[in-house]
Amino acid sequence: MRRWLSWIVGVGSFVSVLWIGWALRAGNDTPINLDLIWIQIHEVETWRAILVSLGLGALVAAILVGFSWLRLRLLNRRYRSTIRRLEAELHQLRSLPLAKHSADATERI
């Protein structure tokens, strides 16, 4: 049952993406002139300009989120190694023998 449900959801989402794409192209097929800072592009269909701008925006967002994610992963790794080192040191300190008497402890000082 779960397999059928996931298959139906997958096919439904695929068909809806195709439908949205078709509606975007059908509704925005007029050519426009793009005047960017250093480049002029003539006779570009509106739907292509929209798709390219969405794609570039998603790419920039993915790069920014990726760098942030990578930074957090590296920081997490550093913290975990520090925690392991400190736990090992704590274990060593706990396993040290205790002084037998306070007199012996004062003689050492």
C-alpha positions in Angstrom: 0.0 0.0 0.0 2.8 2.4 0.9 4.6 1.6 -2.3 1.5 2.4 -4.4 1.0 5.6 -2.5 4.5 6.8 -3.0 4.3 5.9 -6.7 1.1 7.8 -7.1 2.5 10.9 -5.3 5.7 10.7 -7.5 3.7 10.4 -10.8 1.3 13.2 -9.6 4.2 15.5 -8.8 5.9 14.8 -12.2 2.7 15.5 -14.1 2.1 18.7 -12.1 5.7 19.9 -12.8 5.1 19.3 -16.5 1.7 21.1 -16.4 3.2 24.1 -14.6 6.1 24.2 -17.2 3.6 24.0 -20.1 1.5 26.8 -18.6 4.6 29.0 -18.0 5.7 28.6 -21.6 2.2 29.1 -23.1 1.6 32.2 -21.0 5.0 33.9 -21.5 6.1 33.3 -25.1 6.5 37.0 -26.1 10.0 38.0 -26.9 11.8 40.7 -24.9 15.1 42.5 -25.0 17.3 42.0 -22.0 19.6 44.9 -21.2 22.1 43.7 -18.7 25.0 45.8 -17.3 27.5 44.9 -20.0 25.5 42.6 -22.3 22.4 43.2 -24.4 20.4 40.1 -25.5 17.8 40.6 -28.1 14.6 38.6 -28.7 14.6 36.3 -25.7 11.3 34.6 -24.9 10.0 35.6 -21.5 9.7 32.1 -20.2 13.3 31.4 -20.9 14.4 34.5 -19.1 12.3 33.5 -16.1 13.6 30.0 -16.1 17.3 31.1 -16.4 16.8 33.7 -13.6 15.2 31.1 -11.3 17.9 28.6 -12.1 20.7 31.1 -11.4 19.0 32.1 -8.2 18.7 28.5 -7.1 22.3 27.9 -7.9 23.5 30.9 -5.9 21.3 29.9 -3.0 22.6 26.3 -3.1 26.2 27.5 -3.2 25.7 29.8 -0.2 23.8 27.1 1.8 26.4 24.5 0.8 29.3 26.6 2.1 27.4 27.3 5.3 26.6 23.6 5.7 30.3 22.7 5.0 31.5 25.2 7.6 29.1 23.7 10.2 30.2 20.2 9.3 33.9 21.1 9.8 33.1 22.9 13.0 31.1 19.9 14.3 34.0 17.6 13.5 36.4 19.9 15.3 34.1 20.0 18.4 33.7 16.2 18.4 37.4 15.6 18.3 37.9 18.1 21.1 35.2 16.4 23.1 36.9 13.0 22.5 40.2 14.4 23.6 38.8 15.9 26.8 36.9 12.8 27.7 40.1 10.7 27.3 41.9 13.2 29.5 39.1 13.0 32.1 39.3 9.2 32.0 43.0 9.4 32.7 42.5 11.8 35.6 39.9 9.5 37.1 42.1 6.5 36.9 45.0 8.2 38.8 45.6 6.7 42.3 44.5 8.7 45.2 46.9 9.8 48.0 47.0 7.3 50.9 47.1 9.8 53.8 47.0 13.5 54.1 50.5 13.3 55.7 51.9 11.8 52.6 50.3 14.4 50.5 51.8 17.2 52.6 55.3 15.7 52.4 55.2 15.8 48.6 54.4 19.5 48.7 
